Amino acid sequence: MKSAATPEQPGPDHADGGGQDLASLLARVSRGDQAAFEAVYDQLAGPVYGLVRKVLRDPAQSEEVAQEVLLEVWRTASRFDPARGSAVAWAMTITHRRAVDRVRSENAATAREQKLTPGPVTGDDVAELVETALDRQRVRRCLGGLTALQAESVKLAYYGGYTYPQVAEVLGVALGTVKTRIRDGLIRLRDCMEVTW
Amino acid sequence: MSSQRHELHLLTGSYALDALTDAEETGFAKHLARCPACAEEVRGLRETAARLAMATAVTPPPRLRQQVLSAAPRVRQLPPPARGALSRAGQRTVRRLPLAKAGITAGMLALAAAVVFLLFTQASTRNQLQQAQASNRAIAAVLTAPDARIESASASAGGTVTAVLSLQQREAVITAAGMTALPGSKVYQLWVITPAGAARSAGLLPASPAGSTPPVLAAGILPGDRLGITVEPAGGTAQPTTVPVVLMRASA
């Protein structure tokens, strides 16, 4: 669905950016439309791969998980419900969940007793997409408006794929503190980025 | 109890970021079903997280495209959920209606346009088109019903849809203004949708290059039904095949 005509009523797919509207493409994908799926791929592959890579860091694994996610979008397109959020948020929720599941199953299997190694939020050697330069700028600016603890908590949880008890351990603060910092930080980001949903 | 609930409410952020432990996540998911305020907050925070995700976008390896696109046809797709997209899409209208500030004036204009159209056609076709007249009488009956109410909503693809609704008559007169023009292969189709999600066609919205569509009468409307408009192939379909661009509830 396109954004509504008046500025005070942006549509739920405000975050879709330009190009064809992702929500209606997904409706077509749910009916097996492969051309629509190509268009969906072209809109989502960058953010999907980028987010998975941010969380997992290993390029080969990231490619594998990104492929799983994009096929999951194909498989479950009929479950996307525009009344419950934007198409981008739906896809990114699937993406983050998959990436995090991969991280945690690995941690469970191989590194249960190892110390956590923080520092996942670093620069990358891959090409950032020009289309999302504005998103990056805004996110950077809004993250800058958070307290250090809020920003670190949100970044470790989302980009690092840490549970909040793990965040608390890494940052050396109480569980309850992390819980509230993550929520307060996200709410501030929401208001800063003028998320309208 | 209330402080416990407050504690749970603090988990919205961690839940939106998939940062709860498995046990907590299961518990919080149950809580969400009973706490609409929490669900609403999670929704907004997930949209926020999606912005964080968009900012990480990078060019994937080129071979990924071929791998994904060639694998997709071999992956069986899930059928739509049992309750159907239509029944749940209604939540969106509930959210949107209070926002439709602009709709009030636009709605009044559309109503005036409908009435003018009605009088005009009645005068000019009095002796020729009895069928049209009957339809106009039906429209007039709705417009003049003592319980007639005007409802207005913005369509997601642009434009405003106005309905004059009489639950006594069980009928509604619908006009639309400023809708996005469709290619010749597509039409706007009007539906009456029961609370259970069953949809019944109430006809096609006539194309209107000039702005407002002529009024369309939808009959057999019961309290709790919704009026929806979808984009369909020319000629219309037996059942909606796309997500409605607008939904309005016929509450008493």
Interface residues (C-beta under 8 A of the other chain):
Chain A: M1 K2 A4 A5 T6 E8 Q9 G11 P12 A15 G17 A23 S24 A27 S30 R31 G32 Q34 F37 E38 Y41 A45 G46 P47 V48 Y49 G50 L51 R53 K54 P59 E63 A66 Q67 L70 L71 W74 R75 T76 A77 S78 R79 D81 P82 A83 R84 G85 S86 V88 A89 M92 T93 T95 H96 R97 V100 D124 V126 A127 E128 L129 E131 T132 D135 R136 R138 V139 R140 V154 A157 Y158 Y159 G161 Y162 T163 Y164 P165 V167 G176 K179 T180 I182 R183 D184 G185 L186 I187 L189 R190 M193 V195 W197
Chain B: L10 L11 T12 G13 S14 A16 L17 D18 A19 L20 T21 R43 G44 L45 R46 E47 T48 A49 A50 R51 L52 A53 M54 A55 T56 A57 V58 T59 P60 P61 L64 R65 Q67 V68 L69 A71 A72 P73 V75 R76 Q77 L78 P79 P80 P81 A85 R88 A89 G90 Q91 R92 R96 L99 A100 K101 A102 S154 A155 S156 A157 G158 G159 G178 T180 T241 T242 V243 V245
